[in-house]
Amino acid sequence: MAHVNPDLHAQGYVFMPTNRVTAVLSSYDDLQGGLRALDPLEFEPQHIDVFAGPEGAELLDLCGQRHGVATWMLRNIAA
């Protein structure tokens, strides 16, 4: 089963998650469709992280706001 709102830094600081696919979906039905689309690509469920709601957005922290100015700048330049 996919992990919901995991702490990406539980095993130590991660500057930029690599080997990841990120998508923003507007509904639970879209999420289910996305998860089904990963099945034939042989993604293992234990390697799928789902971030949902405000808590998930804070944990994912795409802009790097919780990781200092340098990380924030580098992530926003790369985007």
C-alpha positions as CSV (number, residue, x, y, z in Angstrom):
1,M,0.0,0.0,0.0
2,A,1.2,3.6,-0.7
3,H,2.4,5.7,2.2
4,V,0.2,8.7,3.0
5,N,1.9,11.9,4.1
6,P,5.3,10.4,5.1
7,D,8.1,12.5,6.5
8,L,10.7,12.5,3.7
9,H,13.3,13.5,6.2
10,A,12.7,10.8,8.8
11,Q,15.9,9.0,7.8
12,G,17.9,12.3,7.5
13,Y,17.8,15.5,5.5
14,V,17.0,15.2,1.8
15,F,18.0,18.3,-0.2
16,M,16.1,17.3,-3.3
17,P,14.1,14.1,-3.6
18,T,15.3,12.2,-6.7
19,N,13.9,9.4,-8.7
20,R,10.4,10.7,-7.9
21,V,7.3,11.5,-9.9
22,T,5.2,14.4,-8.6
23,A,1.7,15.2,-9.6
24,V,-1.0,17.5,-8.2
25,L,-4.4,16.0,-8.5
26,S,-7.7,17.6,-7.7
27,S,-9.7,14.7,-6.5
28,Y,-9.6,11.3,-4.9
29,D,-10.9,9.7,-8.2
30,D,-7.9,11.3,-10.0
31,L,-5.6,9.8,-7.4
32,Q,-7.0,6.4,-7.9
33,G,-6.6,6.7,-11.6
34,G,-3.0,7.8,-11.2
35,L,-2.3,4.8,-8.9
36,R,-3.8,2.4,-11.4
37,A,-1.7,3.9,-14.2
38,L,1.4,3.1,-12.2
39,D,0.5,-0.6,-12.0
40,P,1.7,-1.6,-15.5
41,L,4.9,0.4,-15.0
42,E,5.7,-2.0,-12.1
43,F,5.9,0.6,-9.4
44,E,5.8,-1.2,-6.1
45,P,3.2,0.1,-3.7
46,Q,5.7,0.4,-0.8
47,H,7.7,2.9,-3.0
48,I,4.7,5.2,-3.6
49,D,4.2,8.2,-1.3
50,V,0.9,10.2,-1.4
51,F,0.7,13.7,0.1
52,A,-2.8,14.8,0.8
53,G,-4.3,18.0,2.2
54,P,-2.6,20.8,4.0
55,E,-0.5,18.4,6.1
56,G,0.8,16.7,3.0
57,A,1.6,20.0,1.3
58,E,3.6,21.1,4.3
59,L,5.5,17.8,4.4
60,L,6.3,17.8,0.7
61,D,7.5,21.4,0.9
62,L,8.2,21.8,-2.8
63,C,9.5,25.4,-2.4
64,G,11.9,24.4,0.4
65,Q,10.6,27.1,2.8
66,R,11.4,25.0,5.9
67,H,14.9,24.3,4.8
68,G,16.6,27.6,4.8
69,V,17.3,30.4,2.3
70,A,19.8,28.5,0.2
71,T,17.5,25.5,-0.4
72,W,14.6,27.9,-1.1
73,M,16.6,29.8,-3.7
74,L,18.0,26.7,-5.4
75,R,14.6,25.0,-5.6
76,N,12.9,28.1,-7.0
77,I,15.7,28.7,-9.6
78,A,15.4,25.1,-10.7
79,A,11.6,25.2,-11.1
